[in-house]
Amino acid sequence: MAILRTDPGAGGRERLLVVGNGMASLRFLERLTERAPGRYDVTVVGAEPVAAYNRVLLSSLLGGEVDEAACAFRGLDWYEDHGIRLLTGAPVTGIDRESGLAIVGETHVLPFDKLVLAVGSTPIRLPKPGMDLPGVITFRDLADVAAIRKAAVEHARAVVIGGGLLGLEAAVGLARRGIDTTLLHVMDRLMERQLDHAAAGLVKRALEARGVRVMLKADTAAVEGGTRVERLRLSDGTVLPADLVVMSVGVRPSVALAKAAGLATSRGIVVDDRMTTSDPRIFALGECAEHRGQIYGLVEPAYEQAETLSRHLSGEAASYQGTALATSLKVSGLPVFSAGVVDTPESAEAIVLSDPGAGLYRKLLVEEGRLIGAVFVGDVAEQGWCKALIRSGEPVAGHLDDLMFGRRAPRTLAA
């Protein structure tokens, strides 16, 4: 095998190899170069043919609201200016921990003293007949967007499977292109992990206003066709004509590389509070990492993990304690926010403001005088305050009117 770099780190510096060049990886590199410029001889390797980009904008890219350039974060000159070697289109296929080598493709290796795994996750395909037919596409990266665009020709009929965040984004993106779009979700409400029934109902109405047909409690039995997708059959016998099926039913952490290297894995790559794996020279962050039994599929936890790891590798004291999850997005232009508990437990009080005609909904969940959850639709102005209160556990008795009706929040609690 050819060794891409055989010399020790320039100037005797430790060689830091980052595998993966997604959003978590880039945030880590940004913070590390701010805190410890020049401390490491850094190489970052990404399997995709382009540098890190904003996956949050993929639905806007699909719908034609932005172009690919708008999704880019840093130009190649940024990596060069910070002394970072960037290799794109270079999948790492193996790790030799004993020799401190990462195998790139089949013929090259990269030596390392410290290794960061930011390899993300892979989209799940339902284990149902026909999922390998041409025209069944996942929605996860730029290549998927290009494939969907190619398949979404004029008069095409698209079916999106999955009523989570990515499924909704895919459906909205297709509808913006004028495609006849149906969204299927096996549960009784959209985004059931983030929204209660009332909030999910408003989101469903917003999707339908944009031309997306929504079918709940819809269990896919099979995708059918000859040389490509022609229809989708539900378990109740309903048949939907389809030229394109977009699969968005979740992701799995990418653990194969770590597992083959003998690192501790469970559902994800197991890490401690400093993002260290079972090998003290190897770290993991983002969607591939499992911390205290928890896997996060959102940007905010990945960024917090990147902050912790950059501090640790800069020689500072740092400890990741986990992330109190919150979701903030726009669905068909409708602002949506949720944090903490969504469905009302018996021990909590639900305070609700609802105006379906105006597309407005607010619910606060209070337990023992403290805010444990919030769901807002339509007006999310107090979302930062709610997150801060949920995370701090501060008593909220004197703040409930302000939280519910949007009066000015004290600056000391602003997120």
N, C-alpha and C positions, 0 to 999 in steps of 0.2 A: 504493500500500500504506500501511496505517496503521502508524506507528511506536509501539510500546508504550511506549518510553521515549526521549525525545529529549534529555533533559538530560545533561550530563556527570555522572560519579559524584558523589554527594553529598559535599560538603566537598572537592571536587577529587580524590577517590579514583579509582583505576583501576576500570573496570567489568569484573568477572569474571563470565562467563557459563558455567554448567555445563550441558551438554546430556546428559540422562539422570539419573534419580533412583533408581537401584538401590542395591545394597549397597555397591559400590565408591564411587559418588558420595557417598553419605551419610558413609562413613568418611572420605573426603577432606575433606568440609565440617566434620565434627567436629574433625578434627585441625587444620585451618586456623584455625578459630575459637578453638581453644585456644592456638595458637602466635602468631597475629597477629590478635587481635580488632579489628574495625573497620578493618583495613588496606584491604580491598577493598569495593566496592559490589557485592554478590553477588546474582545471579539464577540460579535453577536451574529447568530446564524438563524435565518428564517426559512421555513419551507416554502412559503409563498413567494412568488416572483417579484413582489414589490415590498417596499419598506412599510413600517407600521402605518395603519390608517384607522379612521374612526368608524368602527362597525355600527355605532349608533345611527349613522346616516345611511345605512344600506337601504332602508325602506324608501327614504327620500331619493336615493339614487335610482332605485327600481322604478319609482313613480315619475322620474324625470324632473324632479324639483331642483336637484343639484347635479353637477357632473363629478366625474371621478377625481378631478383635481381638488374639489372642495372637501373630499374625504381625507386627503393627505394631512399628516401632522407635521413631520419634519422632512426637509429636503435632504438629499445626500450630502450636501455641504455641511449640515449640522453634525453629522456623524464624523466627517473628516475634521471639522474644526475642533472637535472634542477628543480627537485621537482614537476614535472607535472604528475598528474594522467591521464593515457590514457585508455579510454574504447572504444574498437572497437566492431563492430557488434551490436551497441546499438542505435537504432533509437529513437530520442526524438519525442514523439507523442503529447505533449501538454505543454503549459507554463501557470502557475498560477502566474500572475504578482503580485497580492495582497499579496500572501504568499511568493513570491520569490522562487518558486519551478518549476523545469522542470521535466516533467513526461517521464520516460524512459520505452518504451514498454507499458505494461499494469499494472505492479505491483510494479514499483520502482519510486522513485523521488530523484532528486538532488537539494539541496538548493543553492541559489546564492545571492550575493549582487550586482554583476554586471554580465551581460550576453552579450556574443558576438554571433551573428548569422552569420555563414559562411556556409550556407546550399546549396550554389551553384544553379544549375539549373537542369531542367529535359528535356530530348530530346523530340522533337515534332514528333508525328506520323501523317502522312497525314490522313485526314478524308475521306478516300476512301475505297471501299469494299475490304475485304481480308487482311487488315493490321494486323489482329489478328491471321492469320494463322501461324502455326509453320514454322520457316525458315525465318520469317521477324524479323530482329534484328537491334537494334540501335547500334551506335558506340560511346560510351561515357566513359566506365570504364573498369577495368580489367575483370569483369564478362562478358561484351560484347565481349571482345577479345577472351575469352575462348569459348563462344558460337559460335562465327564466325569460330574459328579454328575447332571446332567439326563439324560444318556444311560444311566447305570447304574441303570436301573429294576429292580424286583424280577424275579428269574429271568433277568436279562440275562446274556449270555455275552460276556466280554471277552477280547480277545487283545492282549497288549502285545508290541510288537516292539522288541527291544534289551535286551541283558543287561549294560549298564553301570549306573552308580550310579542315574541317573534312572529307567531302566527297572525296576530292582528296586524302587525306592521307589513307582513307580506301581502295580506289581503288588501289593505289600504293602498299599498304600492301598485298592485295589479289593477285595482279599480280606477286609480288615477290614470292609468294607461288606456282606459276604456274597455278593459277586458271583463267579460261576464264572469263574475267571481262569486263562489260559494265557500263559506267558511264552516267547517265541521268541528264540533267539539264534543267529546264523549261525556263531559260533566254537565251539570244542570245550570251552570253559569260560566261566563267568560272570566278568565284570570282569577280563578277561585282561590288561589294562594294570596292574592293581593286585595281582592274586592269582596264585599258582601253582596247579597242578592240585589239590593236596591241600587248600589253603585254600578254593579255589572249590568243591570238593566239599562241604565243611562248610556253606558258604553255601547251596548248592543244597538240601541236606538241610533246613536251617532254613526256607527258603522253602516247601518241600513240606510241612513240618510245619504251616505256616500255611494250607495249602490251595491253594497256587499250583502248577499243573502246569508243569513246566519241560521245554522241548524244545531240545536243543542241536543244532548243525549243521543248523539249520532255516532254509533260504533261502526267503524270501517271493517268490513269483512274481507274485501279483496279489491284489487285493481285489475281490470280486465282489458284485453286487447290482443291484436295480432302481432304486428311488428313494433307497435308502440301503444301508448295509452289510448283507450277509446271510451272507457266508462269506469265508474267506481260503484261498487255494490256495498250497501250497508247491511248490518246483521238482521235488520227487520225486513229485508227484501227490496228496499228502495234502491233504484238504479239512477245514478246521475251521469249524464254524458260529460265527458272530460277529455280535453286535448292536452291538458297539463295538470299534474298533481304536485303541489308543493308540500313537502313534509316538514312540519315544525312541531314535533311532539317532545322536545327536550334534547338534552345533551348528556354525554358521559365524559367524565374527566379522562384525559389521555394519560394512561398509566403504563402502557406497554413498554416504553423505553425504560422507565424506572424499574419496573418489575423484572425485566430481563437483566438489568444490572444488579439485581439483588437488593434493591432498596425496599424499605418497608412500605407496603401499599395496602389500602383497604378499598374503599370506593374511589379514593384519590391517593395522591402521594402524601404520605403522613409526614407532617411537620410539627415542630414545637413552636413556642411563642416567639422565637427569633427566626422563624421560617426555615429552620435547619431540618434536613431529612435525617434518616438513620445513619448517614455518613456525614461526619462533621465538616467535610469539605464541599458538600453538595446541598443546595437550597432549592426550594420550590415556592412559587407564588402564583396567584391567579386561579383560574378555573380548574387547573390540574391539582391544586393543593387541597389537602384535607387537614383542617385544624380543629382539634378537640372534637373530632367526629363530625364536623360541619363542613360542607362543601358549598361554596358561593358561586352563583352564576351571573353575578352582577358586577358592574364596573367599580362601584364605590368600595366594596371590600378588597378588590384587587389593588386599587390605588392605596388603600390603607396598608395592605401587606407590603407593597412596593416601598412605602415610606419607612416601615419598620426595618425591612431588609437593608435599605440604603443606609439607614442610621447604624445598624449593626456592623455592616462592612466598612463603615467609615470610622469605626472604633468607638461609637457612642453607645450608651446604654439604651436598649430598645426592647419593647415587649408588645406583641400583638395580642390583644385580649378578645378578639372576635368583633364582629360588626353587628349592631342592631339594624336589621334590614329595613330599608325604606325604598319605595318605588315612586318615581316622579316622571311623568311622561305626558305626551299629548296623543290622543287617539282621534284621528280625523279632526284635529284642531281643538278637541275637548281636553282641557287640562285635567289630569288625574294624579292623585297622591294617596299613598297609604304607608303606614308605618306601624310596627308592633303588631298587636293582636287585631285580627280583622272581624271574626265572628264573636258575638257577645258571650262570654262565659257567664255561668250562673252567679258567680261571685262579684260581677262587675255591673256598673250602671251605664247604660247607653244614653247619651244625650244627642238628639238627632234634629237637624234642620233639613227639610226636604221641600224642594219646589221643582217637581219634574218638568213642568211647563217651561221653566227657565233653564233647565238642564243643570240645576244646582242641588248639591247634596253634601251634607257634612255630618259626620258621626264621630263623637269622642267617646272613648271607653275609659271609665274611671274606676279604679279599684283601690280601696283603702286610702282615698284622697289623692291618689297619684294617677297620672295619665299612663295607660298601658297600650293604647292603640288609637289610631285616627285614620279615617277614610274621608277624603275630600274629592268631589267632582265638580268641575265648572269654575270654582274659585279656590285657588290653592295658595293664597297669599301668606297664610300663617304656617306653611309647611315646615320652614326652618325652625320656628319656635316650637312646634309640636315635636319634631325630632329631638331637639335639645331637652325638652321636658321628659320625654320617654326615656332618654338615655341617662338623664341625671336623677330621675326619681323624685324630683322636687315636688312638694305639695302644690296642687293646682286650684285649690278652692277659690282663691281670689282672682284667678285668670280665666275662668270658664266662659264668662260673657265675651271677653276680648277674643278668645280663641274661636268662639262660635260665630260671632258677628263681625269680626275683623277690625276691632279697634286697635289702636297702636300698641304694639308689644314693647315691654321694657327692653332697652338695648342690651342689658346685661344677659338676657336670655337668647338673643338672636344667634342663629347658627352661622 
